[in-house]
Amino acid sequence: MTKKDTVQLAKNLKIASRPAPGDQAPVWESGSVRKSRLRAAIMSTAVFVVVAAGIAVLLAWTTNPLWGNYPQVPATVVGKSEANAHKSTPICTVTLRFELDGVPHEATVRNEASCDRLPRYKEQVTLAYNPTDYSGMLIVGHDEGIRTATSMIALISVVPLLLLLWLSATRVRSYRNARKAASRTSWQEITVLVKGLKSNPEHTDLLVHARDDDGAEREFVIGYATPKLTGFEPQKDSQVTLRLVGDGDGHAVLAMPDGSGTCDATISTPNNFELRTLGL
């Protein structure tokens, strides 16, 4: 058997194959394989970057009074009022008076703390402020509200940000693996005997037997996303023909036997313990 009649699916796993009927151009030239993966990689990465940048801007805006080198001015406490006094996070609103260029001003600062922990009535304090619009007021030494807001933003953001990062990494990896597997090779067909399967609406694992390039029977597992190959429903102890290309390192692009519909697939040669873990 010549070299072109085999397909390298994983390390030490080279299976007898035959060219699929039809166009013998490299699979990567197919728009359905290349363009969809490239578009998914770009869009998922762009969404992650936009969301991450938005969170960074929000955190920078929230913490700006701490690092923005705001000017400072003496101020006097002229009033305090407390909300949520009987709850774990009371909020104290402090009213302050100060002068800028001889012009009197009054401002309020909200802190997530009991009023007992903040400066007393008529006490002199140092007030930092945004000179652009006099916003972002901060009583120097009392940044409880900023720290709490920063913690809340970080806590709320971490899960969706990690999910978007995972999605982006998955799509980029799919593009990279498909390009490596399909850039030089046309579709190959292999005939396998399904010895076991574990399938659910999201994922399918097939335990199959096929002959390698030396004619010896080999056992391996093909895993793929079930929705990507709608209508492909192999049965145990049945013989099926698969159309695919592989990168030789356990990644492949798998297609329906008639060539319609493609998806990423993993190829592995698990031991008995790993087979039991997979439920095969």
Order of alpha helices (4+ residues) and beta strands (2+ residues): beta-beta-beta-alpha-beta-beta-beta-beta-beta-alpha-beta-beta-beta-beta-beta-beta-alpha
